Amino acid sequence: MRTAVYPGSFDPVTNGHLDIIERSSRVFDKVIVGVLNNADKSPLFTIDERVEMLRGVTAHIDNVEVDSFTGLLVDFAKMKNASVIVKGLRAVKDFEYEFQMALLNKALNPEYETMFMMTDSKYSYISSSMVKELAGFHGDLTGLVPAEIIHKITQKYKID
């Protein structure tokens, strides 16, 4: 069984993230979405809220599992018996950073391969940071994030 891990903070999950998850699920037998609990960041959503949102928006994909982790990605991948790390790319800027991370992960554990997947061009400009900024200014999030989580984002900014 080929298992892949798709890691990220997903604060919040965007349609670009969902695009990568759906397409990865067609390539691998199992995809584990690993929600990173990064103590250095101040997320809008708690780790439990992010996991819950991801489980909700991926419920229609039978071979996707959502879990959270702290620490090294290679340790999480090993714990989940994954052999591939999936990284979504929007632009060249993403590639430069993700390439460095892939080399670091390979140095930490040569057994892991990193697969880069370009997001659909219609999502290439979307980032979680942009979504939060737009929501803070009461902007319309339609088409940027899954429709079923828009109210959760707007509640954080009390704009329902």
C-alpha positions as CSV (number, residue, x, y, z in Angstrom):
1,M,0.0,0.0,0.0
2,R,1.4,3.4,-1.0
3,T,0.7,5.9,1.7
4,A,1.5,9.6,1.5
5,V,1.5,12.4,4.0
6,Y,0.3,15.9,3.0
7,P,1.5,18.2,5.8
8,G,0.5,21.8,6.5
9,S,-0.9,24.2,9.1
10,F,-4.2,24.6,7.2
11,D,-5.2,27.7,9.1
12,P,-7.7,27.6,7.5
13,V,-8.0,25.0,4.8
14,T,-8.4,26.6,1.3
15,N,-9.7,25.3,-2.0
16,G,-6.1,25.0,-3.1
17,H,-5.3,22.7,-0.3
18,L,-8.5,20.7,-1.0
19,D,-7.4,20.4,-4.7
20,I,-4.1,18.9,-3.7
21,I,-5.8,16.5,-1.3
22,E,-8.3,15.3,-3.9
23,R,-5.7,14.8,-6.6
24,S,-3.3,13.1,-4.2
25,S,-6.0,10.7,-3.2
26,R,-6.2,9.5,-6.8
27,V,-2.4,8.8,-6.9
28,F,-2.0,7.1,-3.6
29,D,-3.8,4.3,-1.8
30,K,-4.0,6.4,1.4
31,V,-3.4,10.1,2.0
32,I,-2.8,11.3,5.5
33,V,-3.4,15.0,6.0
34,G,-1.0,16.0,8.7
35,V,-2.0,19.2,10.5
36,L,1.1,20.8,12.0
37,N,0.8,22.2,15.5
38,N,3.5,24.8,15.3
39,A,4.2,26.5,18.7
40,D,5.9,29.4,16.9
41,K,2.8,30.5,15.2
42,S,-0.4,32.1,16.5
43,P,-3.1,30.4,14.5
44,L,-6.6,31.7,14.0
45,F,-8.0,28.2,14.6
46,T,-7.0,25.7,17.3
47,I,-5.4,22.4,16.2
48,D,-8.7,20.6,17.0
49,E,-10.7,23.1,14.9
50,R,-8.4,22.7,11.9
51,V,-8.6,18.9,12.2
52,E,-12.4,19.0,12.4
53,M,-12.7,21.3,9.4
54,L,-10.4,19.1,7.3
55,R,-12.3,16.0,8.3
56,G,-15.5,17.7,7.3
57,V,-14.3,18.9,3.9
58,T,-12.6,15.5,3.1
59,A,-15.4,13.2,4.3
60,H,-16.3,12.4,0.7
61,I,-12.8,11.0,0.0
62,D,-12.6,7.4,1.4
63,N,-8.8,7.1,1.4
64,V,-8.1,10.3,3.3
65,E,-7.3,10.4,7.0
66,V,-6.7,13.6,9.0
67,D,-4.4,13.7,12.0
68,S,-2.3,16.3,13.8
69,F,1.3,16.3,14.8
70,T,4.1,18.2,16.4
71,G,7.8,17.8,15.8
72,L,9.5,16.5,12.7
73,L,7.5,15.6,9.6
74,V,9.7,12.5,8.9
75,D,8.9,11.2,12.4
76,F,5.2,11.7,11.7
77,A,5.5,10.0,8.3
78,K,7.3,7.0,9.9
79,M,4.6,6.7,12.6
80,K,2.0,6.6,9.8
81,N,3.9,4.2,7.6
82,A,4.0,6.7,4.8
83,S,6.8,6.6,2.1
84,V,6.0,9.8,0.3
85,I,5.5,13.4,1.4
86,V,3.2,15.5,-0.8
87,K,3.9,19.2,-1.1
88,G,1.6,21.6,-2.9
89,L,3.1,24.4,-5.0
90,R,1.5,27.6,-6.1
91,A,4.5,29.4,-7.6
92,V,8.3,29.4,-8.0
93,K,8.6,31.1,-4.5
94,D,6.9,28.0,-3.0
95,F,9.3,25.7,-4.8
96,E,12.4,27.3,-3.5
97,Y,11.3,26.8,0.2
98,E,9.8,23.4,-0.4
99,F,12.9,22.2,-2.2
100,Q,15.0,23.1,0.7
101,M,12.6,21.3,3.1
102,A,12.6,18.2,0.8
103,L,16.4,18.0,0.9
104,L,16.4,18.4,4.7
105,N,13.8,15.6,5.0
106,K,15.8,13.4,2.7
107,A,18.9,14.0,4.8
108,L,17.0,13.2,8.0
109,N,15.6,10.0,6.5
110,P,16.6,8.9,2.9
111,E,13.7,6.5,2.7
112,Y,11.2,9.3,2.1
113,E,10.5,10.8,-1.3
114,T,8.8,14.2,-1.7
115,M,6.3,14.7,-4.5
116,F,5.6,18.2,-5.6
117,M,2.1,18.8,-7.0
118,M,1.1,22.1,-8.6
119,T,-2.3,23.4,-7.5
120,D,-4.8,24.1,-10.2
121,S,-4.1,27.5,-11.7
122,K,-7.5,28.8,-10.5
123,Y,-6.3,28.4,-6.9
124,S,-2.7,29.5,-7.4
125,Y,-3.2,32.9,-5.8
126,I,-5.0,31.6,-2.7
127,S,-3.2,31.3,0.7
128,S,-4.5,30.8,4.2
129,S,-2.8,34.2,5.1
130,M,-4.7,35.9,2.3
131,V,-8.0,34.3,3.4
132,K,-7.5,35.5,7.0
133,E,-6.6,39.1,5.9
134,L,-9.6,39.2,3.5
135,A,-11.9,37.9,6.3
136,G,-10.6,40.5,8.7
137,F,-11.7,43.2,6.2
138,H,-15.1,41.5,5.8
139,G,-14.3,40.3,2.3
140,D,-16.2,37.6,0.4
141,L,-14.5,34.2,0.8
142,T,-16.7,32.5,-1.8
143,G,-14.5,30.3,-4.0
144,L,-11.4,30.7,-1.8
145,V,-12.3,28.1,0.9
146,P,-14.8,25.3,1.0
147,A,-18.3,26.7,1.4
148,E,-19.0,24.7,4.5
149,I,-16.3,26.4,6.5
150,I,-17.0,30.1,5.5
151,H,-19.2,30.6,8.6
152,K,-16.4,29.2,10.9
153,I,-14.0,31.8,9.5
154,T,-16.4,34.7,9.7
155,Q,-17.4,33.7,13.2
156,K,-13.7,34.3,14.2
157,Y,-14.0,37.8,12.9
158,K,-17.6,38.2,14.2
159,I,-19.0,39.1,10.8
160,D,-21.8,36.5,10.4
